[in-house]
């Protein structure tokens, strides 16, 4: 099959319009036809990241798109990643490695450096693959961010590639989104916009058709496809915590929704587990009773620890443990389980230290070095393999580590308390291995009768979105 574009960019009228999903679907469709396709996102802002084959980190969505394309995730697929550590600042990651912390104003001045990184990665991918499928970020209609833009039309203009514009009809106002976005673009940007995709449609198509006709007459641009609203997809979220629960079992797992929660995709396997009722607890919500409490990863451990204490979680966890419940801490959540979290260099903010929950006898010192590694091994508390990735800044030490939770590549990792009620680990993705997931649930008190294979569910979902996007691929081929 001949695809007419060597580079195609998918932009959206809003965040979460479906850009990531459309790129993943097109990558899977092209890969099925034997086309060497690769995903690319010039600049991403997200707290969900993945460790790549070359030892860096990229946005989780680009790792998913790489799987869809049948290639190993690589740092060139997302050369600039911004991980917010506060409302105004973020860690700046270039080619997979953390460079610095910056506020938004300083980053605008840093853009020429980021731009060079973007172009370097793009040129490398372009030389290795037949098609580069590019995802934009947010919306191209952000007038205040147009100067030095490398994420949307600024990139498209630099490399002179066509753009398709995606809008989410499920939100409402889809025609205003599309027409308004076009109106905010320059003449050259409007010209390179070759058509629209309306995403997440459900209902009677005949009722939508008059609107589609009006849109095409108004803009002179074709509606390339109307994609359906698909339920029950198992796809890694780029950032937002999914609000829909896909499983309602009897075993309740409760997770605090930290302000700077990171890699919440750790819990996707539990969300899909038929024996598990997974609940995220938001700020101000009553903390429900649970069989298992899991403290998630955090991009700002000390600030999220302060939030956790202010929301009454110390008392809730103590009560939970008195009644025989179990607690797991992952990465930043593991650090919170110790006695103290030290930040002598101001890695995550102000220099200082925070008293933690005191459930594991250990101290964590935050450091500027970030550990990025894909790992595998086995559980120390059960005969079960485990695999995942480490992505953290900080070193933990203390007596608690003499009772490891896992053995990773032959070394002890994590900790289990003497009373066997508290487990901590730096290992992300620990629930993704079915045997490890059920071993952890058994440790927490559930003798699971079912097993969930996230890789199988993910692949099924990629095939579903690809099948649904076939009309879009056909339209793109005929358009050229």
Buried (B, 14 or more C-beta within 10 A) or exposed (E): EEBEBEBBBBBBBBBBBBBBBBBBBBBBBBBBEEBEBBBBBBBBBBBBBBBBEBEBBBBBBBBBBBBBBBBEBBBBBBBBBBBBBBEEBBBBBBBBBBBEBBEEEEBEEBBEBBBEBBBBBBEBBBEEBBBBBBBBBBBBBEEEBBEBBBBBBBBBBBBEBBBBBBBBBBBEEBBEBBBEBBEBBEEEBBEBBBBBBBBBBEEEEEEBEEBBEEBBEEBEBBBBBBBBEBEEBBBBBBBEBBEEEBBEBEBBBBBBBBBBBBBBBBBBBBBBBEBBBBBBBEEEEEBEEBBBBBBBBBBBBBBBBEBBBEBEBBEBBEEBBEEEBBBBBBBBBBBBBBBBBBBEEEBBBEEEBBEBBEBBBBBBBBBEEBBBEBBBBBBBBBEBEBBBBBBBBBBBEBEBBEBBBBBBEEEBBBBBBEEEBBBBBBBBBBBBBBBBBBBBBBBBEBEBEEBBBBEEBBBEBBBBBBEBBEEBBEBBEEBE
